[in-house]
Amino acid sequence: MLSENISEQNGFIRMICGIALVSFGTARISRKPDCLIGKLMVIGGAMKVAEGYYQYCPVTAMVVNDEDYGYEDDMMN
């Protein structure tokens, strides 16, 4: 299973923001069914809810892994 890489407080905030995004996106889609922004809000919000629930952020994991292995230094040379 995935190891947690964000704090419990950070996860809670991500869940709240994700639920808000899903709600606003759903409201936009209900008024205009072809609204691309509404669909993107729902997808992004669902992703944030999942990150908050599992307390795992893939972007944070990539940044930490890049720093651990020194990839940033290799790209500069």
Backbone as JSON Lines, residues from 0, in Angstrom:
{"i":0,"aa":"M","n":[0.84,-1.19,0.0],"ca":[0.0,0.0,0.0],"c":[0.88,1.25,0.0]}
{"i":1,"aa":"L","n":[0.28,2.35,-0.29],"ca":[1.02,3.61,-0.34],"c":[1.33,4.11,1.06]}
{"i":2,"aa":"S","n":[2.51,4.65,1.21],"ca":[2.85,5.26,2.5],"c":[2.39,6.72,2.48]}
{"i":3,"aa":"E","n":[1.95,7.2,3.62],"ca":[1.45,8.57,3.72],"c":[2.61,9.56,3.54]}
{"i":4,"aa":"N","n":[2.4,10.58,2.72],"ca":[3.44,11.58,2.54],"c":[2.92,13.01,2.77]}
{"i":5,"aa":"I","n":[1.68,13.15,3.23],"ca":[1.17,14.45,3.65],"c":[0.56,14.3,5.03]}
{"i":6,"aa":"S","n":[0.51,15.4,5.77],"ca":[0.03,15.34,7.14],"c":[-1.49,15.16,7.19]}
{"i":7,"aa":"E","n":[-1.97,14.83,8.37],"ca":[-3.41,14.65,8.56],"c":[-4.15,15.97,8.33]}
{"i":8,"aa":"Q","n":[-3.58,17.07,8.8],"ca":[-4.2,18.38,8.61],"c":[-4.24,18.74,7.13]}
{"i":9,"aa":"N","n":[-3.16,18.51,6.43],"ca":[-3.1,18.79,4.99],"c":[-4.12,17.93,4.26]}
{"i":10,"aa":"G","n":[-4.25,16.68,4.65],"ca":[-5.24,15.79,4.03],"c":[-6.66,16.28,4.25]}
{"i":11,"aa":"F","n":[-6.94,16.76,5.46],"ca":[-8.28,17.27,5.76],"c":[-8.6,18.49,4.91]}
{"i":12,"aa":"I","n":[-7.65,19.39,4.77],"ca":[-7.86,20.59,3.96],"c":[-8.07,20.21,2.5]}
{"i":13,"aa":"R","n":[-7.3,19.24,2.01],"ca":[-7.48,18.78,0.63],"c":[-8.86,18.19,0.42]}
{"i":14,"aa":"M","n":[-9.36,17.43,1.41],"ca":[-10.69,16.85,1.29],"c":[-11.77,17.93,1.24]}
{"i":15,"aa":"I","n":[-11.65,18.93,2.1],"ca":[-12.65,20.0,2.12],"c":[-12.64,20.77,0.8]}
{"i":16,"aa":"C","n":[-11.46,21.11,0.31],"ca":[-11.36,21.83,-0.97],"c":[-11.87,20.97,-2.13]}
{"i":17,"aa":"G","n":[-11.58,19.68,-2.08],"ca":[-12.05,18.77,-3.12],"c":[-13.56,18.65,-3.13]}
{"i":18,"aa":"I","n":[-14.16,18.56,-1.96],"ca":[-15.62,18.48,-1.89],"c":[-16.25,19.77,-2.43]}
{"i":19,"aa":"A","n":[-15.64,20.9,-2.11],"ca":[-16.15,22.18,-2.63],"c":[-16.04,22.22,-4.15]}
{"i":20,"aa":"L","n":[-14.91,21.78,-4.7],"ca":[-14.74,21.77,-6.16],"c":[-15.76,20.85,-6.83]}
{"i":21,"aa":"V","n":[-15.97,19.68,-6.26],"ca":[-16.95,18.75,-6.83],"c":[-18.35,19.38,-6.79]}
{"i":22,"aa":"S","n":[-18.68,20.04,-5.7],"ca":[-20.0,20.67,-5.57],"c":[-20.19,21.78,-6.59]}
{"i":23,"aa":"F","n":[-19.22,22.67,-6.7],"ca":[-19.34,23.77,-7.66],"c":[-19.33,23.26,-9.1]}
{"i":24,"aa":"G","n":[-18.51,22.26,-9.37],"ca":[-18.49,21.68,-10.72],"c":[-19.81,21.02,-11.08]}
{"i":25,"aa":"T","n":[-20.4,20.32,-10.12],"ca":[-21.69,19.68,-10.36],"c":[-22.78,20.73,-10.6]}
{"i":26,"aa":"A","n":[-22.72,21.83,-9.86],"ca":[-23.69,22.91,-10.07],"c":[-23.55,23.5,-11.47]}
{"i":27,"aa":"R","n":[-22.31,23.69,-11.92],"ca":[-22.11,24.24,-13.27],"c":[-22.62,23.27,-14.34]}
{"i":28,"aa":"I","n":[-22.35,21.99,-14.14],"ca":[-22.8,20.99,-15.12],"c":[-24.32,20.9,-15.14]}
{"i":29,"aa":"S","n":[-24.96,21.08,-13.98],"ca":[-26.42,20.99,-13.96],"c":[-27.07,22.14,-14.73]}
{"i":30,"aa":"R","n":[-26.4,23.3,-14.77],"ca":[-26.94,24.44,-15.53],"c":[-26.58,24.36,-17.0]}
{"i":31,"aa":"K","n":[-25.32,23.96,-17.28],"ca":[-24.85,23.85,-18.66],"c":[-24.2,22.47,-18.83]}
{"i":32,"aa":"P","n":[-24.9,21.49,-19.34],"ca":[-24.37,20.12,-19.43],"c":[-23.08,19.99,-20.26]}
{"i":33,"aa":"D","n":[-22.83,20.89,-21.19],"ca":[-21.64,20.81,-22.03],"c":[-20.47,21.63,-21.5]}
{"i":34,"aa":"C","n":[-20.55,22.06,-20.25],"ca":[-19.53,22.93,-19.67],"c":[-18.24,22.15,-19.36]}
{"i":35,"aa":"L","n":[-17.18,22.46,-20.07],"ca":[-15.9,21.78,-19.87],"c":[-15.28,22.13,-18.53]}
{"i":36,"aa":"I","n":[-15.4,23.39,-18.12],"ca":[-14.82,23.82,-16.85],"c":[-15.48,23.08,-15.68]}
{"i":37,"aa":"G","n":[-16.78,22.89,-15.74],"ca":[-17.48,22.15,-14.7],"c":[-16.98,20.72,-14.6]}
{"i":38,"aa":"K","n":[-16.77,20.08,-15.74],"ca":[-16.27,18.7,-15.74],"c":[-14.85,18.63,-15.17]}
{"i":39,"aa":"L","n":[-14.02,19.6,-15.53],"ca":[-12.65,19.64,-15.0],"c":[-12.65,19.89,-13.5]}
{"i":40,"aa":"M","n":[-13.59,20.71,-13.02],"ca":[-13.7,20.97,-11.59],"c":[-14.07,19.68,-10.84]}
{"i":41,"aa":"V","n":[-14.97,18.9,-11.4],"ca":[-15.38,17.64,-10.76],"c":[-14.21,16.67,-10.73]}
{"i":42,"aa":"I","n":[-13.49,16.55,-11.83],"ca":[-12.35,15.62,-11.89],"c":[-11.25,16.06,-10.91]}
{"i":43,"aa":"G","n":[-10.91,17.35,-10.93],"ca":[-9.88,17.86,-10.02],"c":[-10.3,17.74,-8.57]}
{"i":44,"aa":"G","n":[-11.56,18.01,-8.28],"ca":[-12.05,17.89,-6.91],"c":[-12.03,16.46,-6.42]}
{"i":45,"aa":"A","n":[-12.4,15.52,-7.29],"ca":[-12.36,14.1,-6.91],"c":[-10.94,13.66,-6.62]}
{"i":46,"aa":"M","n":[-10.0,14.17,-7.4],"ca":[-8.59,13.85,-7.16],"c":[-8.14,14.37,-5.79]}
{"i":47,"aa":"K","n":[-8.54,15.59,-5.45],"ca":[-8.16,16.17,-4.15],"c":[-8.81,15.42,-3.0]}
{"i":48,"aa":"V","n":[-10.04,14.98,-3.16],"ca":[-10.7,14.19,-2.11],"c":[-9.94,12.89,-1.89]}
{"i":49,"aa":"A","n":[-9.55,12.23,-2.98],"ca":[-8.8,10.98,-2.85],"c":[-7.44,11.21,-2.2]}
{"i":50,"aa":"E","n":[-6.75,12.28,-2.56],"ca":[-5.46,12.59,-1.94],"c":[-5.63,12.82,-0.44]}
{"i":51,"aa":"G","n":[-6.68,13.52,-0.06],"ca":[-6.93,13.78,1.35],"c":[-7.29,12.52,2.11]}
{"i":52,"aa":"Y","n":[-8.08,11.64,1.5],"ca":[-8.51,10.42,2.16],"c":[-7.32,9.48,2.4]}
{"i":53,"aa":"Y","n":[-6.5,9.3,1.39],"ca":[-5.36,8.39,1.5],"c":[-4.11,9.05,2.07]}
{"i":54,"aa":"Q","n":[-4.13,10.36,2.22],"ca":[-3.0,11.16,2.71],"c":[-1.74,10.85,1.89]}
{"i":55,"aa":"Y","n":[-1.93,10.76,0.59],"ca":[-0.82,10.5,-0.33],"c":[-0.98,11.41,-1.54]}
{"i":56,"aa":"C","n":[0.06,12.16,-1.84],"ca":[0.06,13.05,-2.99],"c":[1.14,12.58,-3.97]}
{"i":57,"aa":"P","n":[0.77,12.19,-5.19],"ca":[1.76,11.71,-6.15],"c":[2.78,12.78,-6.54]}
{"i":58,"aa":"V","n":[2.36,14.04,-6.62],"ca":[3.3,15.1,-6.98],"c":[4.34,15.29,-5.88]}
{"i":59,"aa":"T","n":[3.9,15.27,-4.63],"ca":[4.84,15.36,-3.51],"c":[5.81,14.2,-3.53]}
{"i":60,"aa":"A","n":[5.3,13.01,-3.83],"ca":[6.17,11.83,-3.89],"c":[7.21,11.97,-5.0]}
{"i":61,"aa":"M","n":[6.81,12.52,-6.15],"ca":[7.77,12.7,-7.24],"c":[8.84,13.71,-6.87]}
{"i":62,"aa":"V","n":[8.46,14.81,-6.25],"ca":[9.42,15.84,-5.88],"c":[10.39,15.31,-4.85]}
{"i":63,"aa":"V","n":[9.9,14.61,-3.85],"ca":[10.77,14.06,-2.81],"c":[11.71,13.02,-3.41]}
{"i":64,"aa":"N","n":[11.21,12.17,-4.31],"ca":[12.06,11.16,-4.94],"c":[13.13,11.8,-5.81]}
{"i":65,"aa":"D","n":[12.79,12.86,-6.53],"ca":[13.78,13.54,-7.37],"c":[14.88,14.14,-6.51]}
{"i":66,"aa":"E","n":[14.53,14.71,-5.38],"ca":[15.54,15.29,-4.5],"c":[16.4,14.21,-3.86]}
{"i":67,"aa":"D","n":[15.81,13.06,-3.53],"ca":[16.56,11.97,-2.92],"c":[17.61,11.4,-3.87]}
{"i":68,"aa":"Y","n":[17.26,11.31,-5.14],"ca":[18.17,10.69,-6.09],"c":[19.06,11.68,-6.82]}
{"i":69,"aa":"G","n":[18.86,12.96,-6.62],"ca":[19.73,13.97,-7.2],"c":[19.5,14.2,-8.68]}
{"i":70,"aa":"Y","n":[18.27,13.99,-9.16],"ca":[17.99,14.2,-10.57],"c":[18.1,15.67,-10.96]}
{"i":71,"aa":"E","n":[17.8,16.57,-10.05],"ca":[17.88,17.98,-10.39],"c":[19.32,18.38,-10.72]}
{"i":72,"aa":"D","n":[20.3,17.83,-10.02],"ca":[21.7,18.16,-10.28],"c":[22.14,17.61,-11.64]}
{"i":73,"aa":"D","n":[21.65,16.42,-12.01],"ca":[22.03,15.83,-13.28],"c":[21.48,16.66,-14.45]}
{"i":74,"aa":"M","n":[20.34,17.26,-14.29],"ca":[19.75,18.03,-15.37],"c":[20.48,19.36,-15.58]}
{"i":75,"aa":"M","n":[21.1,19.88,-14.54],"ca":[21.79,21.15,-14.64],"c":[23.11,21.03,-15.39]}
{"i":76,"aa":"N","n":[23.73,19.87,-15.37],"ca":[25.03,19.67,-16.01],"c":[24.89,19.32,-17.47]}
